[in-house]
Amino acid sequence: MESGENPEECAVREVFEENYLDHHVAKTPSLLSCRMGEFAKTMFMAIPSVYYEIENLPAFLREWRKYKLTIPTYGAIFISQDNSHVLIVQRYSGNWSFPRGRWRAEKIQRNVPYGRYSKK
């Protein structure tokens, strides 16, 4: 990548952005909500070691998006035991969907129960 960072480092930056939106913007509405491109630009401007590469930010974001597509997305449908409730979440875009997320292979826990839970 042009900036000397790899896409995995940008994925960490995405986690920072999500944390900022979830924990800071949500609690303090006067803070600005922004998209990944705006957040990355702010980060590039704030970090001296990559500031000189800010003109390469569009190429950097394209590479990051390509990398992001290589990480599998997992989803789940959570249904209450009596089938009366289902969990859905509202995305930043305003759309509603089932919970999902991207997990790197080393973070996936095998043998974790999922799906419908029922008493025997």
C-alpha positions as CSV (number, residue, x, y, z in Angstrom):
1,M,0.0,0.0,0.0
2,E,1.2,3.5,-0.7
3,S,1.2,4.7,2.9
4,G,3.4,1.9,4.2
5,E,0.5,0.4,6.2
6,N,-1.0,-2.9,5.4
7,P,-4.8,-3.5,5.2
8,E,-4.8,-5.3,8.5
9,E,-3.7,-2.1,10.2
10,C,-6.5,-0.3,8.5
11,A,-8.9,-3.0,9.8
12,V,-7.7,-2.1,13.3
13,R,-8.4,1.5,12.4
14,E,-12.0,0.4,11.4
15,V,-12.4,-1.0,14.9
16,F,-11.3,2.4,16.3
17,E,-13.9,4.1,14.1
18,E,-16.6,1.7,15.3
19,N,-15.6,2.3,18.9
20,Y,-15.7,6.0,18.4
21,L,-19.2,5.8,16.9
22,D,-20.6,3.3,19.4
23,H,-19.1,4.7,22.6
24,H,-18.4,8.4,22.0
25,V,-20.8,9.7,19.4
26,A,-23.7,7.7,20.9
27,K,-23.1,9.2,24.3
28,T,-22.2,12.7,23.1
29,P,-24.4,13.7,20.2
30,S,-22.5,16.9,19.7
31,L,-19.6,14.9,18.4
32,L,-19.4,14.4,14.6
33,S,-20.5,11.1,13.1
34,C,-18.4,10.3,10.0
35,R,-17.8,7.5,7.5
36,M,-14.6,5.5,7.2
37,G,-13.1,7.8,4.5
38,E,-13.5,10.9,6.7
39,F,-12.3,9.1,9.7
40,A,-9.2,7.8,7.9
41,K,-8.5,11.3,6.5
42,T,-8.6,12.6,10.1
43,M,-6.3,9.8,11.3
44,F,-3.8,10.5,8.4
45,M,-3.8,14.2,9.3
46,A,-3.2,13.4,13.0
47,I,-0.4,10.8,12.6
48,P,2.9,12.5,11.4
49,S,4.3,9.3,10.0
50,V,1.6,9.0,7.4
51,Y,0.5,12.6,7.0
52,Y,2.8,13.1,3.9
53,E,0.9,10.2,2.2
54,I,-2.6,11.9,2.6
55,E,-2.8,12.5,-1.2
56,N,-2.7,8.7,-1.6
57,L,-5.7,8.2,0.7
58,P,-8.1,7.2,-2.1
59,A,-5.8,4.4,-3.2
60,F,-5.2,3.4,0.4
61,L,-9.0,3.1,1.0
62,R,-9.4,1.1,-2.3
63,E,-6.8,-1.4,-1.1
64,W,-8.5,-1.6,2.3
65,R,-11.9,-2.3,0.8
66,K,-10.4,-5.1,-1.3
67,Y,-8.8,-6.5,1.8
68,K,-12.1,-6.2,3.8
69,L,-13.9,-8.3,1.2
70,T,-11.4,-11.2,1.8
71,I,-12.6,-11.5,5.5
72,P,-15.6,-13.7,5.8
73,T,-18.8,-12.3,7.2
74,Y,-20.7,-14.4,9.7
75,G,-24.3,-13.8,10.8
76,A,-26.7,-15.2,13.3
77,I,-30.5,-15.3,13.9
78,F,-31.4,-15.1,17.5
79,I,-34.9,-16.4,18.3
80,S,-36.5,-16.5,21.7
81,Q,-37.3,-20.0,23.1
82,D,-41.0,-19.4,22.6
83,N,-40.5,-18.0,19.1
84,S,-42.1,-14.7,20.0
85,H,-39.0,-12.5,19.6
86,V,-36.1,-12.2,17.1
87,L,-33.1,-10.0,17.5
88,I,-32.4,-7.4,14.8
89,V,-30.0,-4.5,14.8
90,Q,-30.1,-1.1,13.2
91,R,-27.1,-0.3,11.1
92,Y,-25.5,3.2,10.8
93,S,-27.2,3.4,7.4
94,G,-30.6,3.2,9.2
95,N,-31.3,-0.3,7.7
96,W,-32.4,-3.1,10.0
97,S,-30.9,-6.6,9.7
98,F,-29.7,-9.6,11.7
99,P,-26.5,-9.3,13.7
100,R,-23.4,-10.0,11.6
101,G,-19.8,-9.1,11.5
102,R,-16.4,-9.9,9.9
103,W,-14.0,-12.2,11.8
104,R,-10.4,-13.0,11.1
105,A,-9.7,-16.7,11.1
106,E,-7.6,-16.6,14.2
107,K,-10.5,-14.9,16.1
108,I,-13.1,-17.5,15.2
109,Q,-14.0,-19.8,18.1
110,R,-14.9,-23.3,17.0
111,N,-17.5,-25.3,18.8
112,V,-19.4,-22.3,20.0
113,P,-23.2,-23.0,20.2
114,Y,-25.3,-20.9,17.9
115,G,-28.8,-20.8,16.5
116,R,-31.9,-21.7,18.3
117,Y,-31.5,-22.5,22.0
118,S,-34.0,-24.9,23.6
119,K,-34.4,-26.7,26.9
120,K,-34.3,-30.5,26.8
